[in-house]
Amino acid sequence: MTPPPILRTKAALRAAVLGWKRAGESIGVVPTMGALHAGHLSLVESAKAGCDRVIVTIFVNPKQFNNAADLENYPRTELADAEKLAPFAVDAIYVPGPDQIYPEGFATTVSVTGLTEGLCGSHRPGHFDGVTTVCAKLFLQTLADRAYFGEKDFQQLQVVTRMARDLDLLTEVIGCPTVREPDGLALSSRNVLLPPESRAVAPALNRVLRQVAERLSDGESLGPVRFQAEAALREAGFTKLEYIELRAADGLQTLEHPTRPARLLAAAWLGGVRLIDNIAVG
Ligand code: AMP
């Protein structure tokens, strides 16, 4: 199996992409921060199924980290990532240096209003501006027809979709389902940072979300159910709860009952590791 080429400059990327475009081939991009797991690889599979050419990007984007320690500790495993991608025969792995994304004097921010307020937006100031700025750049650098994102980061998926539409980018954003461990824990690059005792507690986040969703579907309202859910998460060992919220699946408006297709979203800390999850309700 020949390993996929690793491209490190936008010039090398552009040369490859223009060749594919001239041949009339469609291009899919899977933007990641590396430390690849089966969740990322499911996006690669979708991209392979939907596009002639597939580019996986690996860039730990400093602009989307609002916490220096989180950026510092973020796992970086390029060699292992390339090995994991080899069986998928992707056409390129784009691993730009910071200067390829943020050259000297870079002064532009892409910012989406509304959808970025609340949920992770409230707890991670500047995070979504970092995400939309880098995604706009990656969409334009790769000239992708389609970009594949996980529902695991549900607010991000909504925000990036809005950004691409609002800016008339030629990249269609495609959402893909969350991949989970057998115990329900959503796969995340940060899971490797969980010590064994925290890893044992972590599935409680998804379990509690499923319990809340069931009670909401039975007609109970969010307020009291959330109160009990928060107590259950603290009891399980979560150290800090950021939010448990019910939002419209399309538009993220706050809901008390799943009166339309809805999403239940949560963020909580286990020691020094922040976990997020969300599930469909109704
Ligand atoms: P990240 O490397 O964490 O920035 O994630 C890159 C992409 O993979 C994003 O679109 C994420 O939503 C997606 N992703 C991360 N974890 C999962 C998962 N467990 N299932 C599906 N997609 C995921």
Residues whose N, C-alpha, C, O or C-beta is under 5 A from the ligand:
A	BS01	AMP	P31 T32 M33 G34 G39 H40 Y148 F149 G150 E151 K152 D153 C176 P177 T178 V179 A186 L187 S188
